[in-house]
């Protein structure tokens, strides 16, 4: 089994397991076949407990029909869907989640599997409920006040009309009329076709003038916002015909130029040729501010004050349904901060929040005036651009990359974080909100896989890559059962005598449809879906059994080297597994060498305990790909290591790069001084072999000496090199 790419594997797995989103895959009958760490943590279950169970177990019964209906609605033409439902978390509490499900189909169009990404929106639901409750309470209070005012005003209008009648009949109501109106806290004005003939102090105060007398003779239109002039004229005409106008919203311009929101109702109070119109005006400015604030909270991120994903979804949906946008390009730029979790873990979440605020400000400064920067959640941001060319998008993407090369100065500290950016385009990549965001997200992960701190445009190959990954994942689960794995063996030679002194076992997957799959493609996937330990056991058992068979056939006893993954090494039963396999195959422990990578050396205390236990069994221990990871001389001298393996990347450069050749010589000297065996990997040219021997490295492997071979071909080589071997091989 080949783990030459162990570092990238660890990083890739770390990305998946450190995602805040819950990720799972399940079959059409809702049986889980994959869960990430966030999913396990959320339900306080291990992957073993979850995989094979039905995810509906964690969902209230009343939601089952709803979810099944959603899943059944998916088709090849509509392969994904986003919806919300309740779940039962690890505490037995009901919480809310939003899930985006992606269906995958076989060649006949039948769904074979779903992939689902979920986020917990319980807090958001509670916030929305709180906001709605607050809004309802405000609205209720306003309505109650308005109703009371309406009743008071209706009563007041009746009294006013009664007193006008009395005035016409008895010619003595003017003074009483004025006193009655002045009692109202609201604005009351009487006008004839817009010309003010009466105003109470409440209306004068509303308009910001000192006395009501200043308003007499002025036009009501002098104080009306231009946007409402035509509506007011229509209302005046309607009232002049003997009708009344219920309260409706308008805007007034105060004497100081300030614009205020009001509600106004009107009625005619005379029947002459020029009817007088009584208007009652309520100041609703504070109510409008409260409504605006509630709406802002619902559609903006509380930490950065950027538009949130709900705003983005609604705004983008409106853009896509606007027929005038059909000929325009819309770009969705999905930004994820690289290794932001390290900042949170080392500096604290409060400090991380400050970093996110600085990031938001910097992004706003990098885009055009019409572009929209949104916070998608966590350390993810989205920039939405319209009417933009691919050249412009490329410039903006590079501008973001360049600007993030500058540190953020926070509390006197320099903080660095880089962005990985994915970009999708309308209409070429997708024509709906979900597709555009999903494809931008996929492109962002492609940017991360390409080394981070870069941007990638979405292309159909990403979908093909994911589809192939899913096919391989499904196949991996059956590969052991179907006996599809094979081992090849690469000899390790004494460079002086060319005697074979050891073998390295390397796994190969002979896929029934796709052919031979390289280890660097399926090993990381096996780590991801959680079957690497089972595969590792198979490799160990097969390699040990083969070595024992060769010994019994009369071949010289040699070491069998087997690569061990980080996940295997961290398994609590790893030492027990080694002991069990050695007993089962009856191989003497001294002929098994376990190759571990430097990446596991980060927690040296725990590593040392396991290594000591393995040495007590009697196996030999080797550090694979030495020089590329975390080991140092100070650490090595305290570890029970037998062998150092020089990474093939160093071997290939020893004759072309002075720094590389110096590193190789240092590793050889270090190994010799510590009395360790030193093996060079990847010897492909004669001058490389010569350099190694000149610098006292006398053991090597590589294509120059022998490529990895099936067991039967190895036996032919061993027979050739062992002429006196008894003829007892099957």
ChimeraX attribute file (.defattr): number of C-alpha atoms within 10 A of each C-alpha:
attribute: neighborCount
match mode: 1-to-1
recipient: residues
	/A:1	24
	/A:2	18
	/A:3	22
	/A:4	16
	/A:5	15
	/A:6	22
	/A:7	17
	/A:8	13
	/A:9	20
	/A:10	18
	/A:11	13
	/A:12	18
	/A:13	18
	/A:14	14
	/A:15	17
	/A:16	16
	/A:17	19
	/A:18	14
	/A:19	15
	/A:20	18
	/A:21	20
	/A:22	23
	/A:23	23
	/A:24	23
	/A:25	22
	/A:26	22
	/A:27	18
	/A:28	15
	/A:29	12
	/A:30	18
	/A:31	18
	/A:32	22
	/A:33	22
	/A:34	22
	/A:35	24
	/A:36	23
	/A:37	22
	/A:38	20
	/A:39	24
	/A:40	20
	/A:41	14
	/A:42	14
	/A:43	16
	/A:44	15
	/A:45	14
	/A:46	14
	/A:47	19
	/A:48	12
	/A:49	10
	/A:50	20
	/A:51	20
	/A:52	15
	/A:53	14
	/A:54	16
	/A:55	17
	/A:56	18
	/A:57	12
	/A:58	15
	/A:59	19
	/A:60	13
	/A:61	12
	/A:62	9
	/A:63	13
	/A:64	15
	/A:65	10
	/A:66	13
	/A:67	16
	/A:68	14
	/A:69	10
	/A:70	15
	/A:71	20
	/A:72	11
	/A:73	12
	/A:74	17
	/A:75	16
	/A:76	13
	/A:77	6
	/A:78	10
	/A:79	17
	/A:80	22
	/A:81	17
	/A:82	14
	/A:83	13
	/A:84	16
	/A:85	16
	/A:86	21
	/A:87	23
	/A:88	17
	/A:89	16
	/A:90	14
	/A:91	9
	/A:92	10
	/A:93	10
	/A:94	14
	/A:95	17
	/A:96	21
	/A:97	18
	/A:98	18
	/A:99	20
	/A:100	17
	/A:101	22
	/A:102	19
	/A:103	24
	/A:104	21
	/A:105	15
	/A:106	10
	/A:107	6
	/A:108	6
	/A:109	10
	/A:110	13
	/A:111	19
	/A:112	13
	/A:113	22
	/A:114	22
	/A:115	20
	/A:116	21
	/A:117	16
	/A:118	20
	/A:119	18
	/A:120	19
	/A:121	17
	/A:122	16
	/A:123	12
	/A:124	13
	/A:125	14
	/A:126	13
	/A:127	14
	/A:128	15
	/A:129	12
	/A:130	12
	/A:131	17
	/A:132	16
	/A:133	12
	/A:134	14
	/A:135	18
	/A:136	13
	/A:137	12
	/A:138	15
	/A:139	17
	/A:140	12
	/A:141	12
	/A:142	14
	/A:143	14
	/A:144	12
	/A:145	12
	/A:146	18
	/A:147	12
	/A:148	12
	/A:149	18
	/A:150	18
	/A:151	12
	/A:152	13
	/A:153	20
	/A:154	13
	/A:155	12
	/A:156	17
	/A:157	19
	/A:158	13
	/A:159	15
	/A:160	21
	/A:161	16
	/A:162	15
	/A:163	19
	/A:164	20
	/A:165	15
	/A:166	14
	/A:167	16
	/A:168	12
	/A:169	10
	/A:170	10
	/A:171	10
	/A:172	13
	/A:173	17
	/A:174	14
	/A:175	9
	/A:176	13
	/A:177	17
	/A:178	14
	/A:179	11
	/A:180	15
	/A:181	22
	/A:182	16
	/A:183	12
	/A:184	18
	/A:185	15
	/A:186	21
	/A:187	23
	/A:188	24
	/A:189	25
	/A:190	23
	/A:191	23
	/A:192	18
	/A:193	17
	/A:194	18
	/A:195	18
	/A:196	19
	/A:197	17
	/A:198	18
	/A:199	24
	/A:200	24
	/A:201	22
	/A:202	22
	/A:203	25
	/A:204	22
	/A:205	16
	/A:206	19
	/A:207	22
	/A:208	15
	/A:209	16
	/A:210	11
	/A:211	15
	/A:212	17
	/A:213	14
	/A:214	11
	/A:215	21
	/A:216	17
	/A:217	13
	/A:218	14
	/A:219	16
	/A:220	20
	/A:221	18
	/A:222	15
	/A:223	17
	/A:224	18
	/A:225	16
	/A:226	13
	/A:227	11
	/A:228	15
	/A:229	17
	/A:230	10
	/A:231	11
	/A:232	17
	/A:233	14
	/A:234	12
	/A:235	17
	/A:236	23
	/A:237	12
	/A:238	16
	/A:239	20
	/A:240	23
	/A:241	11
	/A:242	13
	/A:243	14
	/A:244	17
	/A:245	15
	/A:246	11
	/A:247	17
	/A:248	12
	/A:249	14
	/A:250	20
	/A:251	21
	/A:252	24
	/A:253	19
	/A:254	19
	/A:255	14
	/A:256	9
	/A:257	11
	/A:258	10
	/A:259	16
	/A:260	19
	/A:261	19
	/A:262	21
	/A:263	18
	/A:264	20
	/A:265	19
	/A:266	23
	/A:267	23
	/A:268	23
	/A:269	21
	/A:270	16
	/A:271	11
	/A:272	8
	/A:273	7
	/A:274	11
	/A:275	19
	/A:276	22
	/A:277	24
	/A:278	23
	/A:279	19
	/A:280	23
	/A:281	23
	/A:282	22
	/A:283	20
	/A:284	18
	/A:285	15
	/A:286	12
	/A:287	16
	/A:288	14
	/A:289	12
	/A:290	16
	/A:291	14
	/A:292	12
	/A:293	13
	/A:294	16
	/A:295	14
	/A:296	16
	/A:297	16
	/A:298	19
	/A:299	17
	/A:300	19
	/A:301	19
	/A:302	12
	/A:303	12
	/A:304	18
	/A:305	16
	/A:306	21
	/A:307	21
	/A:308	23
	/A:309	18
	/A:310	16
	/A:311	19
	/A:312	22
	/A:313	15
	/A:314	13
	/A:315	14
	/A:316	19
	/A:317	15
	/A:318	13
	/A:319	17
	/A:320	19
	/A:321	12
	/A:322	10
	/A:323	9
	/A:324	9
	/A:325	15
	/A:326	14
	/A:327	10
	/A:328	14
	/A:329	16
	/A:330	24
	/A:331	25
	/A:332	25
	/A:333	28
	/A:334	31
	/A:335	26
	/A:336	25
	/A:337	21
	/A:338	18
	/A:339	17
	/A:340	18
	/A:341	18
	/A:342	12
	/A:343	17
	/A:344	15
	/A:345	11
	/A:346	10
	/A:347	11
	/A:348	12
	/A:349	13
	/A:350	10
	/A:351	16
	/A:352	19
	/A:353	17
	/A:354	15
	/A:355	21
	/A:356	21
	/A:357	15
	/A:358	15
	/A:359	19
	/A:360	19
	/A:361	14
	/A:362	15
	/A:363	19
	/A:364	16
	/A:365	12
	/A:366	15
	/A:367	18
	/A:368	10
	/A:369	9
	/A:370	10
	/A:371	16
	/A:372	19
	/A:373	23
	/A:374	26
	/A:375	26
	/A:376	21
	/A:377	14
	/A:378	15
	/A:379	20
	/A:380	18
	/A:381	25
	/A:382	27
	/A:383	20
	/A:384	20
	/A:385	22
	/A:386	17
	/A:387	13
	/A:388	14
	/A:389	15
	/A:390	12
	/A:391	9
	/A:392	12
	/A:393	18
	/A:394	15
	/A:395	12
	/A:396	16
	/A:397	23
	/A:398	16
	/A:399	14
	/A:400	24
	/A:401	18
	/A:402	14
	/A:403	13
	/A:404	19
	/A:405	13
	/A:406	13
	/A:407	13
	/A:408	17
	/A:409	12
	/A:410	12
	/A:411	9
	/A:412	7
	/A:413	9
	/A:414	10
	/A:415	13
	/A:416	16
	/A:417	18
	/A:418	22
	/A:419	28
	/A:420	27
	/A:421	32
	/A:422	29
	/A:423	30
	/A:424	27
	/A:425	26
	/A:426	21
	/A:427	16
	/A:428	12
	/A:429	18
	/A:430	15
	/A:431	16
	/A:432	16
	/A:433	19
	/A:434	16
	/A:435	17
	/A:436	26
	/A:437	22
	/A:438	19
	/A:439	25
	/A:440	27
	/A:441	24
	/A:442	24
	/A:443	26
	/A:444	28
	/A:445	22
	/A:446	21
	/A:447	22
	/A:448	24
	/A:449	14
	/A:450	13
	/A:451	10
	/A:452	19
	/A:453	21
	/A:454	20
	/A:455	26
	/A:456	23
	/A:457	22
	/A:458	23
	/A:459	17
	/A:460	9
	/A:461	9
	/A:462	16
	/A:463	14
	/A:464	11
	/A:465	11
	/A:466	12
	/A:467	14
	/A:468	13
	/A:469	15
	/A:470	17
	/A:471	13
	/A:472	19
	/A:473	20
	/A:474	14
	/A:475	16
	/A:476	24
	/A:477	15
	/A:478	11
	/A:479	18
	/A:480	15
	/A:481	9
	/A:482	11
	/A:483	10
	/A:484	16
	/A:485	18
	/A:486	17
	/A:487	20
	/A:488	21
	/A:489	24
	/A:490	25
	/A:491	27
	/A:492	26
	/A:493	21
	/A:494	17
	/A:495	18
	/A:496	10
	/A:497	8
	/A:498	14
	/A:499	15
	/A:500	21
	/A:501	16
	/A:502	23
	/A:503	24
	/A:504	24
	/A:505	28
	/A:506	22
	/A:507	25
	/A:508	19
	/A:509	21
	/A:510	16
	/A:511	15
	/A:512	11
	/A:513	7
	/A:514	11
	/A:515	9
	/A:516	13
	/A:517	14
	/A:518	13
	/A:519	19
	/A:520	15
	/A:521	12
	/A:522	18
	/A:523	25
	/A:524	21
	/A:525	21
	/A:526	19
	/A:527	20
	/A:528	21
	/A:529	19
	/A:530	19
	/A:531	17
	/A:532	22
	/A:533	20
	/A:534	12
	/A:535	21
	/A:536	19
	/A:537	17
	/A:538	17
	/A:539	22
	/A:540	24
	/A:541	18
	/A:542	17
	/A:543	26
	/A:544	26
	/A:545	18
	/A:546	18
	/A:547	23
	/A:548	21
	/A:549	15
	/A:550	18
	/A:551	14
	/A:552	13
	/A:553	16
	/A:554	16
	/A:555	20
	/A:556	14
	/A:557	16
	/A:558	18
	/A:559	22
	/A:560	26
	/A:561	27
	/A:562	26
	/A:563	25
	/A:564	22
	/A:565	25
	/A:566	22
	/A:567	17
	/A:568	21
	/A:569	18
	/A:570	15
	/A:571	12
	/A:572	11
	/A:573	10
	/A:574	17
	/A:575	17
	/A:576	13
	/A:577	16
	/A:578	20
	/A:579	15
	/A:580	13
	/A:581	18
	/A:582	20
	/A:583	12
	/A:584	12
	/A:585	17
	/A:586	12
	/A:587	18
	/A:588	16
	/A:589	20
	/A:590	15
	/A:591	18
	/A:592	25
	/A:593	22
	/A:594	21
	/A:595	22
	/A:596	23
	/A:597	27
	/A:598	20
	/A:599	19
	/A:600	21
	/A:601	20
	/A:602	12
	/A:603	9
	/A:604	13
	/A:605	9
	/A:606	12
	/A:607	15
	/A:608	15
	/A:609	11
	/A:610	16
	/A:611	19
	/A:612	14
	/A:613	13
	/A:614	21
	/A:615	16
	/A:616	10
	/A:617	17
	/A:618	16
	/A:619	21
	/A:620	22
	/A:621	22
	/A:622	24
	/A:623	24
	/A:624	25
	/A:625	25
	/A:626	25
	/A:627	20
	/A:628	15
	/A:629	16
	/A:630	13
	/A:631	18
	/A:632	12
	/A:633	11
	/A:634	8
	/A:635	11
	/A:636	16
	/A:637	14
	/A:638	10
	/A:639	15
	/A:640	15
	/A:641	19
	/A:642	18
	/A:643	22
	/A:644	25
	/A:645	23
	/A:646	25
	/A:647	20
	/A:648	18
	/A:649	14
	/A:650	23
	/A:651	23
	/A:652	18
	/A:653	15
	/A:654	20
	/A:655	13
	/A:656	9
	/A:657	11
	/A:658	11
	/A:659	12
	/A:660	17
	/A:661	19
	/A:662	13
	/A:663	15
	/A:664	25
	/A:665	19
	/A:666	14
	/A:667	20
	/A:668	25
	/A:669	17
	/A:670	17
	/A:671	22
	/A:672	15
	/A:673	10
	/A:674	15
	/A:675	13
	/A:676	16
	/A:677	17
	/A:678	25
	/A:679	24
	/A:680	26
	/A:681	22
	/A:682	21
	/A:683	20
	/A:684	18
	/A:685	14
	/A:686	10
	/A:687	12
	/A:688	19
	/A:689	23
	/A:690	14
	/A:691	17
	/A:692	23
	/A:693	15
	/A:694	11
	/A:695	13
	/A:696	14
	/A:697	26
	/A:698	21
	/A:699	24
	/A:700	27
	/A:701	27
	/A:702	21
	/A:703	14
	/A:704	14
	/A:705	19
	/A:706	16
	/A:707	15
	/A:708	20
	/A:709	17
	/A:710	15
	/A:711	19
	/A:712	10
	/A:713	13
	/A:714	19
	/A:715	16
	/A:716	11
	/A:717	14
	/A:718	17
	/A:719	17
	/A:720	11
	/A:721	14
	/A:722	14
	/A:723	8
	/A:724	10
	/A:725	15
	/A:726	11
	/A:727	9
	/A:728	8
	/A:729	13
	/A:730	4
